[in-house]
Every structure is written in C-alpha cells, then in structure tokens.
C-alpha cells in the first residue's frame, strides 16, 4: 500500500507519464478517494522529485544550438517541461 493508502501499478501510470501530476492522479485513482488528500499528495510528489530526481537534472548550455543541430540531422524532436511551483 502506498503512503496515502493508494497503490497504482506502474504499467497503468507508465502510459500517462508526461501529463503532469495534477492530471495524472485523477486519471489513475478514483477521484473521490484522492480529492480530500490531493494537496498533501501533491506536496509529497514535489518533495520526492526535489530530493530524488532534481539533483540529477540540469539546464543544458547552448541548448538552442543543440536542438537546431539535432533537427538538421533529421532527428524527431520532442519537448518535456517541468512547471515550477513555489
């Protein structure tokens, strides 16, 4: 069982990665089960990201040039973003 008595199999979450935690949570859980705890769950998700994953991410120097080069090389580009709250 998860921290908030909610357990979701990874294969259910995997196909939804990228939609943002605020949309992902209602998509994988019965909305009634999370509505009362949504704020605490969201705060915990941010805490986990900041402590476990954020130290391993960094802005890329000259990212514009990198993307232009990748495009020129014929690669298919996709973009992901992180919305910083607070």
C-alpha positions as CSV (number, residue, x, y, z in Angstrom):
1,X,0.0,0.0,0.0
2,X,1.3,3.5,-0.8
3,X,1.8,6.4,1.6
4,X,-1.8,7.6,1.3
5,X,-3.4,4.1,1.1
6,X,-3.3,4.3,-2.7
7,X,-1.4,1.9,-4.8
8,X,-1.3,2.1,-8.6
9,X,0.5,-0.4,-10.8
10,X,3.4,1.1,-12.7
11,X,2.1,-0.2,-16.1
12,X,-1.1,1.9,-15.5
13,X,1.0,5.0,-14.8
14,X,3.7,4.5,-17.4
15,X,1.4,5.3,-20.4
16,X,0.4,8.5,-18.7
17,X,3.8,9.9,-17.9
18,X,4.1,13.4,-19.1
19,X,0.6,14.6,-18.4
20,X,1.5,16.2,-15.1
21,X,0.8,15.1,-11.6
22,X,-2.3,17.3,-11.3
23,X,-3.9,15.4,-14.2
24,X,-2.3,12.0,-13.7
25,X,-3.6,11.4,-10.2
26,X,-7.3,11.7,-11.1
27,X,-6.6,9.5,-14.2
28,X,-5.3,6.6,-12.2
29,X,-7.3,6.8,-9.0
30,X,-10.9,7.0,-8.1
31,X,-11.3,10.8,-7.9
32,X,-13.4,10.6,-4.7
33,X,-10.5,8.7,-2.9
34,X,-8.0,11.5,-3.6
35,X,-9.9,14.7,-3.6
36,X,-9.6,15.2,0.2
37,X,-5.9,14.3,0.1
38,X,-4.9,15.9,-3.2
39,X,-3.0,18.8,-1.7
40,X,-0.9,16.6,0.6
41,X,-0.3,14.1,-2.2
42,X,0.8,16.9,-4.5
43,X,3.2,18.3,-1.9
44,X,4.7,14.8,-1.3
45,X,5.1,14.3,-5.0
46,X,7.1,17.6,-5.2
47,X,9.2,16.6,-2.2
48,X,10.1,13.3,-3.8
49,X,11.0,14.9,-7.1
50,X,13.2,17.6,-5.4
51,X,15.0,15.1,-3.2
52,X,15.4,12.1,-5.6
53,X,15.5,13.5,-9.1
54,X,16.1,17.2,-9.2
55,X,19.8,16.9,-8.2
56,X,20.3,14.9,-11.4
57,X,18.8,17.4,-13.7
58,X,20.5,20.4,-15.1
59,X,20.0,23.1,-17.7
60,X,21.9,22.5,-20.9
61,X,24.4,25.1,-22.0
62,X,23.7,26.1,-25.6
63,X,20.5,24.0,-25.8
64,X,19.2,26.1,-28.7
65,X,22.2,25.1,-30.9
66,X,21.9,21.5,-29.8
67,X,18.2,21.3,-30.8
68,X,19.0,23.0,-34.2
69,X,21.7,20.5,-34.9
70,X,19.5,17.6,-33.9
71,X,16.8,18.9,-36.2
72,X,19.2,19.4,-39.1
73,X,20.4,15.9,-38.6
74,X,16.9,14.7,-39.2
75,X,16.0,13.6,-35.7
76,X,12.5,13.8,-34.4
77,X,12.4,16.2,-31.5
78,X,10.0,16.1,-28.6
79,X,9.8,18.5,-25.7
80,X,9.1,17.9,-22.0
81,X,8.8,20.6,-19.4
82,X,8.6,20.9,-15.6
83,X,6.4,23.5,-14.2
84,X,8.0,25.0,-11.1
85,X,5.5,25.8,-8.4
86,X,6.5,27.9,-5.4
